[in-house]
Amino acid sequence: MDTIEKLGILADAAKYDVACTSSGVDRGAAAGRLGNAVSAGICHSFSADGRCIALLKVLFTNACAYDCAYCVNRRENDVPRVAFKPRELADLTIEFYRRNYIEGLFLSSGVLGCADRTMELIIETLRILREEYGFRGYIHAKAIPGASPELIARLGLLADRMSVNVELPSKESLALLCPEESKDSVIDPMRRIREGIAEDREVRAALRRKTCYFSDRRPRKPARSFVPAGQSTQMIVGATPEDDRRILTLSSSLNRSVGLKRVFFSAYLPVNEDGRLPRSRVAELNREHRLYQADWLMRFYGFDVEEIIDERTRFLDADLDPKASWALRHLDLFPVEVNTARYEMLVRVPGIGVRGARFIVAARRGTRLGEVELRKLGIAFTRARFFITCKGVYQGKGVEYTPEALRARLVDSSRSKGAGGRRRNVAGQLSLWDEEEQQGACRE
């Protein structure tokens, strides 16, 4: 089978892995070498089914020794099995880069024989790119659960970002659907990556200070940073019965314990027939979207799990975003005066984000803010008005100040403008270029 045929199979198989976003690392061009990486984000082109293709997103192989029930590449599936050779994939990446098709590489893989063997092949591919071609572009590589610490360390010096997929939110579900994997085989590499990042930072900090606590000599500068863009993971949502509270609790715990840059939530997409899997053929895209919103609140807005979702509810509101749901449960804290409220309270107002709150704090030093000024600052005033006052005047006039009335207005606003939610009951993956979808959008 030639390289292009392999690429068609392995790029298609990689579309189920969603852990692929902007690079998160800056690295300029250098004489005699290829490429650079820009932290602001390199994902700007999309394929027909919505996948970003600014990165070459591909599996090294879809031949897998594991039999994970939900995976299209599981051992028992009757699909064509192919694998790249390290130099073949490195050459392909460089040829794509030289033609300006891509700006980097996202490389994952099935488990070819064993975890260590697969990691050795991935490392060799990246070694050719970095050392023989001098490639300085962005590389995101998946670490294989169960691989030896030495291989994790070697891969970390070649990749910009690494990820080890948690896949399922509990060890019970992992044992049920992924019998070859275990919680320890996933968490241990995450911890090693965290420790490697911390050690690399300490050495570089010592270099900047020109001192070293462990030696009289100045420490030697490492040739490369260890995973400079950090690590991420992915969880599949809907394949097992765990509720949203448990998923968010695990996400929060991983953020604290291993310092994740991102947790990616992937709505379970039925690709196999298996009695252990849900019978529903509908991908829970709206639930996935709400989990991303909740995770964002924990990362950037100062919320914790207990505030977002309580033990009685267990699942996020499907019709309303998590911040609006929290605000409706705490109406006693609102409305807040935008001209005097602290930043920490402004970011908790529905319709005001981190950037908007900073703009408000800066702008009110020179003027008193009203509706016109807030709209100019980019605030979603239609949502925010129910929770704020401007110059002492409540902005949500005409709507009863009760949880029921405000909820109805917020839900109606979201549905009419398509904000804060996604279309539900969609079977399979959405396509950007589906003819009927385009016609429907035009009619709307």
Protein Blocks (a to p, Z undefined) as FASTA:
>chain_A
ZZklmmmmmmmmmmmpmbbcdekiacdddehiacdddfkbpcfbdcfkopafkbccddfb
fcdfbfcfklmkbmklccddddddfklmmmmmmmmmmnomagbdcdddddehiamlmmmm
mmmmmmmmmmmnopabdcdddddehiafklmmmmmmmpmbdcddekiacfklmmmmmmmb
cfklmmmmmmmmmmmmmmmmmmmmmmmnopafkbcbdcdddfbdchknopaddddehjam
cdfklmmmmmmmmmmmnopabdcddddddfbdcfkbcfbfcdcfklmmmmmmmmmmmmmn
opafklmpcfklopacfkbcfklmmmmmmmmlpccdfklpcfklmmmpghiafklmmmmm
mmmmmoccdfklmmmnopafklmmmmcceehiafkghiacbfklmmmmmmmmmmmnopai
acehiehjddfklmklmmmmmmZZ
